[in-house]
Amino acid sequence: MTAVATPDSVASVPTTAHVSFIHTLRSEWIKFLSVRSTAWVLAISILIMVGFSLMMAAGMTFATDPEMTGGEPLPADPSVGIMVATFGYSIGQIVLVVLGVMRISGEYATGQIRSSLAAVPRRLPVLAAKAVVVALASFVVGLVAVALATLVTTPILEPHGMAVDLSDGDAQRALLGVPLYLMAIALFSLGIGAMLRHTAGGIAAVIGVLMVLPIIGQINLDILQDIAPYLPSAAGERLITGDLAETVLTPWQGYLVLLAWVAAALIGAAVLLRRRDA
């Protein structure tokens, strides 16, 4: 005999039920951490950045020895410590480009994005939650890496008068600039990945914009030289490298230009996410 469900026995769903952004964010965070390779990739990126700083510090100490240089030794200068502590960001950004692109392109490849968008039909909270997760992870990676790099290279450089002066404003800006720059690059990569929906294509596009275009901009062509300072990497790096001779942008102006690139990528991703089918 088949039991007939009565109105009282059927679970009612409130008409106001919806998935809050906090729930969406929690879901994205769980997905981010559930991939075992994520922790390894982030840890390896930190080790790589710290390792390059250590190698740079060793090279600087050799440069202070007249017998090694065969000439005038490198003078004591705390700015060397800044350069050494922040040296690894140029390598670390490649890892975070891959991480940012794959955070969404991987879901398109597996079809998981359909489940995500079915659970959150408004779609934009999904992109926003992914952006928060990527921003937090990349900022923490950059912060931990530059802190460890400073910690392990200071004993090497201090006897030569090259250690970072943490009370100096330029040093503070450069050290903070590493996680801020890496966070922006990861978000830019997320936006490009969301627009292209293809892992290899997204990574190639971002690497091209960050590394290939600045090299092309060094060619003696007036239009390229005029544009080069406003490219994402060239502008954002101002926050780390500081004021150099004949620079167009100040450090914080350069970072604002980078944020404008990030905003353009995420806005483009949001528009296409709303308009295209999953």
Buried (B, 14 or more C-beta within 10 A) or exposed (E): EEEEEEEEEEEEEEEEEEBEBEBBBEBBBEBBEEEEEBEEBBEBBBEBBBBBBBBBBBEBBEBBEEEEEEEEBBEEEBBBBBBBBBBBBBEBBBBBBBBBBBBBBBBBEEEEBEEBBEEBEEBBBBBBBBBBBBBBBBBBBBBBBBBBBBEBBBEBBEEBEBBBEEEBEBBBBBBBBBBBBBBBBBBBBBBBBBBBBBBEBBBBBBBEBBBEBBEEBEEEEEEBEEBBBBBBBBBBBBBBBBEEEEBBBEBEBBBBBBBEBBEEBBEBBBEBBEEEEB
